[in-house]
Amino acid sequence: MPIQKVALIGCGRILNKHLDALSENQELWQLAAVCDLDADKSEEAAQRTGVPSFTHLDDMLNAIDCDLVGVLTDSGSHADVAVRVMRDYGKPVLVEKPMALSIADCDRMMQAAETAGVRLFVVKQNRFNPGIQAVRKAKDAGRFGKMVMGTVRLRWRRDEGYYNQAAWRGTWAEDGGCLTNQTIHYIDLMTWIMGEIESVYAQTATRLVDIEAEDTAAVVLRFSSGALGIIEATTATRPDNLEGSVSFLGEGGSVVLGGFATNKVETWNFADNPNESAEADASYPIDNVYGYGHVMLYQDVHQAMMTGRRALIEGAEGLRAVELLHAIYESSETGEPVVLSEQTGADRYPNSKLGHSAER
């Protein structure tokens, strides 16, 4: 397959995972340029990679040729940056999670992609983890039977020093809290396996850090299938990270993926093959919370671009996660369950805390 060129906008914390993934996929991808409003960050990235650096996306996209633009900026600017890239330059976009912070912004992004006739891909790299791929295969084969319960448990540590790295961290307008920033990966995994959600009831709190958004949340879900779900999420775990896990319980079997970031098969027990073990094939060591799914993600996006097939995660999947987040936050504020089927397409969070931001 021909090598595709990608330009990356945003040289912050997540940049290294994209650079590692591109390095692992040199037969598919070539880095064309990097861009960041902070000249020091963009120049440092350029020196590491040997590509041109820019501080404005217009300068970059007018100067270089690329087939895909990666948007790795702060969450609150995802929509504005992605829309400009698609609308003004007609380039496909790969945007980091969350796709955007508001439903309106997700809609803007999807409309821009449709109008420009380009693809909008969303980073949810944990779907490519071997364990979750094995779970999806088992679900598609009907091995779980009637689903009973899905559970997310995220117990990570993010202290004041983490939030002090940038003024936008922990704010409603630019970042959100532990649900939007960290737990969204695991929420996506649970809904990918368990299916559509009917209703949510949630409580959130800010316990140990001085931020606008939450650092702790407890959510009860009812899926359209009748199964129940639980999300236990906190970045107030002390003194160290504990786990990022998901579990799936059905009439035909039970699976628990645990470890630091769903990288370890802790339980794999199906009635149709009680002696089967998936641990040897699906467990793997990691040294950071992101895992190694970005490598497979770039492979998937490349193949989708070359063949025209759907990628594993595109705009509609990104929107579903944001709609769920808004329902969770509304329930937390009102103290009442929220039924997702009553979604009108408008932003649901009261007082527009995660509302549409003016294009910059």
Secondary structure, DSSP 8 states (H G I E B T S, - for coil): ---EEEEEE--STTHHHHHHHHHHTTTTEEEEEEE-SSHHHHHHHHHHHTS-EESSHHHHHHH---SEEEE-S-GGGHHHHHHHHHHHH---EEE-SSS-SSHHHHHHHHHHHHHHT--EEE--GGGGSHHHHHHHHHHHTT-S-SEEEEEEEEE-B--HHHHTTSTTTT-TTTT--HIIIIIHHHHHHHHHHH--EEEEEEEEE--SS--SS-SEEEEEEEETTS-EEEEEEESB--SS--EEEEEEEETTEEEEEETTTT-EEEEEEETT-TT---HHHH----SSTTTTHHHHHHHHHHHHHHH----SSBHHHHHHHHHHHHHHHHHHHHSS-EEGGG--SS--SGGGTT------
